[in-house]
Amino acid sequence: MTPAKLADLVLSAAHAVFTTRGLDHSALPETTAVERPRNPEHGDYASTLALQLSKRVGLPPRELAGALADELARTPGVKSVEIAGPGFLNIRLDAAAAGQLARAIVLAGAEYGRSDRLAGQRLNLEFVSANPTGPVHIGGVRWAAVGDALSRLLRATGADVGTEYYFNDAGSQIDRFARSLLASAKGEPAPEDGYGGAYIAEIATEVATRRPEVRQLDDAAAQEVFRVEGVALMFDEIRSSLAQFGVEFDTYFNEKDLHDRGELELALARLREQGRIYTSDGAVWLRTTDFGDDKDRVLRKSNGEWTYFAADCAYYLDKRERGFDRVVIMLGADHHGYLGRMKAMAACFGDDPAVNLEILIGQLVNLVRDGQPVRMSKRAGTVVTLEDLVDAIGVDAARYALARYSSDSPIDIDVELWTRSTRDNPVYYVQYVAARTASVARNAADVGLDRGDADAFRPELLAHEKENDLLKALGEFPAVVASAAELREPHRVARYLEELAGAYHRFYDNCRILPHGDEEITDLHRARLWLNDATRTVIANGLHLLGVSAPERM
């Protein structure tokens, strides 16, 4: 029995109690939930429904809990119901009802854990968005791992999600990049405000090879060639490195397109319609202080140049015009100052910032070797890059490590830890269960053990304490996925998988799955194989949500 099924039974019991006592059914919620108690001695699942409803219907919570307990106790599959504290319901299932979950998971396969919890929501999820002036640094890699995992979680819970990468191919940073390429091609040092690192020389050489005529042009014309060609080469590299990391986007959006298509003028006109624009000292301002910003923001300078914030406004409007109800933007640790102005900007358009805009801020990441931070990349010169991280610990470990922690916490990634083939390496610990469950299935086939028909499965045989613990852990997966999506916290999935791995190891150590020697194959062996395969399914589904492989062999 799944937790969702049990929750439905609790709600059905409440309907029956309300009918018997003549209570107002409008007080009943459409759905409810059950949870695993922290203390296993308190039962398999707990419900707070009596506490939630008591005030609505004017009954003491323990009295209402008693009526619910009596009704639930008559439900097939429920072994017992106890009332605890002010009105908690502690529910125990019989072995047959608990064991049915193993069959349900195996039959559901990749669908187990998915739901329609966020159905109807249309979100645009923008993450990474590194400027095409250098390789993706380790901070951007964190958002690549977390953002991609979040997109998978949102889709797994029914949301309509468009993932997007925005690259700034216009503005002063691109001019500095082009000047740096030109200087490298001429054998000169990088400009004082330019970019360094071996990658600049590599790109400059590649541009000169593709466009040999650039050597004959004056500096202004040559710089334009290096700008166009260099940005294209750098972005191709960024896109390729992200793809090798398992991250691809539905949309790659150029800032330059906003300028070329006149979208900044469109945004300005829309904001003027809202009455939020004024002119002062020859510049065009947006009155963001009307909505809590610390100062008004310039959209167009007195010399006619657009500001970066004007592009932000146009880009936000573009997303909303494409039909996205909620714009979710993931930003780095140095972007806290953007929160106020971006929320105010959404309000200036007439939107509700609490509904239409969501900004997530990620904290810093350090790569650590031998107890010391790895300070810089050999190629980029100043930062640790995506390639450095992957070279150090591999794609699976990198994605898992970056998604394992709350994104609002700084993290150190220890190269020694994340490359160990030991249980203290979290990704190894979880992937080992994926491999072990696959190995058990192969060995079972070798000795002629198969699960048999689903109708012949005997769930009541899964009565061992460690089997029950594993079943309860497996049953939590859908709720973990839903909460991770709603709270934008993929790390919940990683931590859950580690708990599940522990439950499986304890089951494996205490409950023999395969027959020994010439031992006859029994229904218990088959039932435990169902449980083994259910674990393999959940581990694989969970790792997939994090973009991590579930190996069959290690």
N, C-alpha and C positions, 0 to 999 in steps of 0.2 A: 504494500500500500504506500503510495507516494504521500508526502506531506500535504500536497494540494488536495488529494482525495480525502485525507483525514480532515482537513480544514472544511471541505464541503460537508462532511458528515457532522462536524461540530455545528455548522450553520443550519443543517437540516434538523438537528436536535433542538436548536433554538426555535426554529419555526414550529416544531411540534409542541414545545413547552408554551410558546405564546398562544397557540391555538387552544390548548387544554385550559390555560388560565384566562383566556379572553383578553390577552394583552394586545396592544396596538402594534400591528406588524410593521407600520411605517418606521418604527424605532430600530428595526433590524437593518444592519448594513447589507450591501449587495455581496460583499466578500469578507472573509476573515482569514486569519493565518494562524498557524501553529509553529512553535519554535522548539528547538532542542534545549532542555534544561542544562544549565552549566554542570549541575551535579547529576550524574547518571542515576543515582539512587532515587531521584524524584520522578523517574519514569522515562518513557521514550520521547514524549512530546508534551508541551504545555500550551494552554490557551488562556488568554485574559479576557475572553468575550464577556463573561459574567460581570467583571469589573467595568467594562466599557458600557454595558447596557443598564446596569442597576439604577443609575440616576434617571435615565430616560423613562424607565417604567415604574420607578418608585418602590423598588424592592431592595432589601438588604443584599449585598453582593454574595454573601455565603448562602443565603436562601436560594437565590437564582442559580448559583453554582451547583447547589445540591440537586435542583430540578434538572439541570443540564446533565449532571453526572448520572442520574438515574436513567435518563433517556439514552445517553451515549452507551451506557453499560449494556444495553439491550441490542446494540449494533453489532452485527457479525464482524469479527476481526478485532474487536476491542476486548482486551483481556480484563482491564480494570480501569477505573477512574477514581482518583482521590482528590479531595478538596484541601488546598493548602493556603495558609496565610489568610488574607482578607477575602479570597475568592478565586484563587488560581485553580485551574483544572490540570492535574497531572495525569497523563493518559499513557497506559501501557497497551501495546498491541500483542496479540498472540503470534506465535512463530510463523504460522501460515500467512497471516496478513502482512507481517513484516517482510517475509521472504519473497512475496510476490513482486516486490520492487526489483529484484534482480532480473526477473523475466521481462518486466516492463522496460527496463533500461536497455537490455540487449535488443529487444524488438524495436525500440525507438531509434537506436543507433545514433547517428549524428544529430538527430532532432532532439535528443534528450538534453534538457537544459534551456531550450529555446522557448519563447513565450510571445504573447502579443501585448505585454505589459505597457509598451510605449507606442503601440499602434496608433496611427493618426498624427504622430509628430513628424514634421519634416525639418531636418536640421542640416545646416551647412557647417562642416567641421574643418577648420583651417589649422594646420600645424606644420611645424618645421619652418617653412617660408624663409630660408636663409638667403641672404643676398648673393647673387652670382658673382661674387668678388673673391671667392676662395672656397676650399672644400668644406663640407659640413663638419662643424666642430662638435665636441662631445656633448655640449648643452643641447644643440639641435638634435643630436642622436637620441637623447632622452625623449624629446617630444616625438621623434619618429617611432620609437617603441611604444610609448604610452598612447600617442594619438592613434596609431594603427590598431592597437588593442582596443581602445575605446570605440573606434568605428565598428569593429567586429562585435563588441558587446551591444552597442546600440542596435545594430541590425539583428542580432540574435534575440532582442527583446521587442522586435516589431517596428522600430523606427525606420523612417525613410531618410537615409543619410547620404549626403554628397560630400566626399572628401576633396580638399582643395589645397593647392600649394600656390602661394602668391610670391612672385619674385620681382624685386625692385630693379627693373632694368631701365630706370630713369632716375636722374638726380645726381647730386654731387658725388656720392660714393662710386657711381659708375664712371664719372669723369676721372676720379682719382685712380680707379682701376685701369682705365685706358691710358692715362699718363704713365702709370707704372709699367705697363706692357711696352709702351713706346720707349721708355728709358732703357728697359732691359734689352730691347732689340738693337738699340744704339750703343750698348755696352756702357751705359751710364748708371750711376747709383739710383735707387728708387727715390722719387720725390719725398720731401720731408713728411708730407701727409699721405704718402702712398702705401702700397702693399708690398711686403717682402715675402721671402720663401722661395724654394726651388720651383714651386708650381708656376710662378710668374714667368720664370725663364722658359719653362716647358711650353706654356701657352704662347708666349711671344714667338718662340721658334716655330711652333706649329702654324701660327697665323702667317708668318713670313714665308713658310713653305707653301701654304695654300695660295697666298696672295703675294707672289714675289715682287709685283709692281709697287708694293707698299714702300720699298726702300727708295724709290725714286720720287715719292711724294713729299710735299712740304709737311711740316709738323702737324698743322691743323688737319690736313686731309688724312695723313697717316694715323693720327690719333683717332679719327672717326672710323677708319678701317679696323683698328685694334679694338675699338669699343664694340662695334657690331660683331666682328668675328670672335673676339675674346669672350664676350658675354655668352654667345652661342656655345662655344667650346666648354666654358665653365659650367653652364647649365646642363649640357649633355653629360658632363662628368658627374654633377650632383645627382641628376636623375638616374644615371646608371648605378652609382654607388648605393643610392636608396633602394633601387630595385633588387640589387644583390643582397641587401639587408631585409628583403621581403616586403618593402613598402612601396606601393604605387598609388597614385592619386587619380580620382575621377576627372579632375580638372586641374590644369596648370595655367594659372592666370598671370598675364603680363601687366605690370603697372603701366607700361607705355601705351597699352591699348586704351586705358582710361583717358589718356591725353588725346590719342589719335581719334577716338570716337566721340569726343566732346562730352564725356560723362562728367567731367568736373563742372562744366557750365550747367549741365542738367541738375547736378546736386545743388549747386548754388541757387539755381532758380527755384528748386523745390524748397530749400530752406528759407528763401526770401518769401515764398508763398505762406510759410508758417509764421512769418513775422519775426524771424530770429536773426536777421542780417542788419548790420549797420556799417557805415563808413566813417573812418577817423584817420586823420593824418595821411590821407590818400590810400590807405589800406582797407581791405574788406574783412570784417570781423564777424565771428559767430558768437552769439550771446549765450555761451555755455554756463555762465554764472547763474542764469535763471534756473538751472537744474543742479546746483551744488558744486560746480567746478570752481577751482580756486581763482581762476581768471578767465576772461574771454580769450578766444583763440583766433589767430589770423588765418584766413583762408587764402587771401591773395595779397601779396606785398604791394607796397606803393609803386614799385618798379614793374608791376604786372606779373611777376613770377608767382606760381602756385606754391603753397607750402605742402609739406608731407601730410599734414593733417587734412588738407583739402582732398588729397588722394584717398586718405582713410575714409572720409565722408562719402566720396563717390563710390568706393569699393563696397562699403556697407550697403549703400542704396542699391548698387548693382545686384548684390546677393538677395536683398529683399524683393527686388523686381523680378528675380528669377523664381520666386515662389517659395523661398525658404522662410518658415515661420520663426525659426530661431537661428541666430548666427553665433556659433561657438568658435572662439579664437583662443589658441594656446600661445602664450607668450613667455619669454625668458625672465629670469630673476631680476633683470635690470629694467623691467617694464611696469613696475608697480605704479609709476606716475601716470600711466595711460588709463588706468581704471576710471578715474573721475571724468576725464575728458571724453572717453569713449561712451560711457553711460549717458553723459550729458548730451553728446552728439545724437545718440539714438532718440533721446527725448525731444531734441530740437526737430527731428523729422516727424514727430507726432507719435512715435512708438513708445511702448512701455519697456524700459530697459530691463525690468525684472522678468519680462516674458520673451522679448525679442533678441536680447543680447546676453551672452554669457562669456566671461573672460576667465581663463584658467592661467595661473601663474606657476611656472616650474622653478625649482631651485637648482643650485649648482651641482655639478658632478665632477669628481676627481678620480682619475685613474691612478692607482697606487701600486707600486712595485717595491718589494723589500722594505715595506713600511714607509716609503717616501713617495710623495706625489710625482707622477710623470709630468714634467713641466711643459714640454713642447713636442711637436711633431718634427721629424727630420725633414719632411717635405713642406709642411705649411709654415714652419719656422717659428710660430708664436703660440699655437694651440694644439691640443690633442684632437685628432680627427676621427671620423667614422672608421676609416680604414685602419688607423692605429688601434682602435678598440677591438675591431674584428680580428686583426692580426694577433692581438694579445690573448683573447679568450674565446673567439669564435662567435658566429652569429647567434646560435641558440642561447649560449650563456649571456651574451650581451643583451639580447632582447629580454630575457628573463630577469636579469639583474636590474635593468632599467625600469621594468614594469613592476618589480616586486615591492617597491617602496612608494609610499604616498608622494606624489609629485611635489608637494609643498615642503618636503624635507630634503635638505642637502644629503648627498650620499657619496661615499668612497667606494670605488670598485677595486677590490684587492685581486690583482692578477693571480697571485698564488692560490687564493681560495677558489676562484671561479674556474680554475683549470684542473683542480684536483678530481680524481676519480674516487671520491669518498663521500660518505653520507653527510659530512658537514658542508658540502657544496650543494646548495638548494636545488639547482637545476639538475644535477646528477641524481640527487635523492629522488626527485619526481620522475625523471626519465627512466631511472632504473626500474621503477614499478611498471612503466609502460613496456619495457623490455622483458621483465620477469613474467608479467601476465601473458605476453605473447609466447614466451618460452614454455610456460605451462600448457598453453593451448597446443603448441607443436608436440610436446611430449605426450599429451593426452591422446592426440591423434596416432602417435607411434604405438601406443599400447592398446588402441582400439576403443578408447573412451571418447564418447561424444555426448553432447548435452541431451540429445534426443528431442522428440517433439515437444513443443511448448505446452501442449495439453497434458503431457505426461510428467511435467516438472512437478516436484513435490516440495513446495516452499516450506512446509512445516518441519522438514528435516534440518533446516538452518536454525537450530535452536541454541547453538553454542554462544557464549557471551561475546566472543570476539567476532563471530558472524553477525550478531545483532549490532555490535558497535560499528562494524563496517557498513552494514545496511543503513544505519542512521546517518553515517557520514555521506554515503552516496545520495541519500534522499535530500540532503541540504543543497545539492548543486544548483537546481533551478533558482532557489531563493538567493544564493550567492551571486549568480549571474545577473539577476534582476537588480539587486541592490548595487552591484558594481557599476551597472549601466546608469542607474538613476543618480547615484552619487558621484559619477565620473571617477571611479576609483578602481582601475584594473588590478591594483595590488591585492585586492580582496580575493581575486581568483587565484593568484599565486599562493597566498597564504593558505587558502582552502586546500589547494592541491597538496601542499606539504602535510597538512593534517590528514588528508585522505591517504597519502602515501604511508604515513605512520600507522593508520588503522589497517591498511592492507598488510604491511609487514607483520603486525601482531597477529592478524588472521592467518597468514601464511605459516608463521612459526608455531601456531597452536592447532591448526586444523588441516590435516593432511588431505590434499586434493586428489593426488594420483594413487592408484593401488600399488602396493609393494609386491614385487616378484610375481608369483602366480595367484595373488589375492584376487578373489572374484570382484568384478566391477559391480557396484551397488548404486541404488538411487541417491545415496548420500554423496558419492563421488560425482554423480551427474549434477546434483544440486549445487555442490561447491564449484563445479566448473562454470555453471551459470553465473555464480557470484564473482568468480575470477574474471569472466568475460565482461560482466557489467562494470567491474572496476577498470578494465582496459578501455572500455567505451568512455567512461567519464574522464579518465586521465587524458585520453586523446582529445576529447571535446574541449576540456579545459586548456590544454596546451595550445590547441588550435586558436582559441580566443586570444592567446598571448602571442600568436605568430611563431610558436616554438614547435619543433617536430616531436613526434611520439615514436621513438625508434623501436623496432622489433628485436634488435640485437644491440648489445653494448660490449 
